[in-house]
Structure formats: C-alpha cells, structure tokens
Amino acid sequence: MFTATLTRMRVALRDLHDDERGDVPGWVLVTLMTAALVLAIWTLAGPALSQLFEQAIARVSGM
C-alpha cells in the first residue's frame, strides 16, 4: 500500500515538473516582440517625451 502511494506521488511530481518546463521558443518570441514594441514606442514618443521633460525641468528651475 505504502509503495503504491509513493510510486503514484513520484509519477505525479515528475509529471508536474515536466509541465513546468514551458515553451522556450514561445518565450523567446514573446521577449523579442516586447523588445520590438518598446523600441517602436520609444522611437515614436522619444522626442515628445524629451521635450516634455525639458519643459518640466525648466519650470522647476525657473529658467
């Protein structure tokens, strides 16, 4: 009885471990797509954000 339970627990833990490996190519794709989106947004919004930052600093410093 104890051996059968132990064997079932080992199988369940092995299956759980195998499920946790994930999909490596999928994660690579998600990472690359996220980096591309950040780069695209930064390219489009970068000048406006820089100007906004400079205006804020100028107002705070009184220049």
Buried (B, 14 or more C-beta within 10 A) or exposed (E): EEEEEEEEEEEEEEEEEEEEEEEEEEEEEEEEEEEEEEEEEEEEEEEEEEEEEEEEEEEEEEE
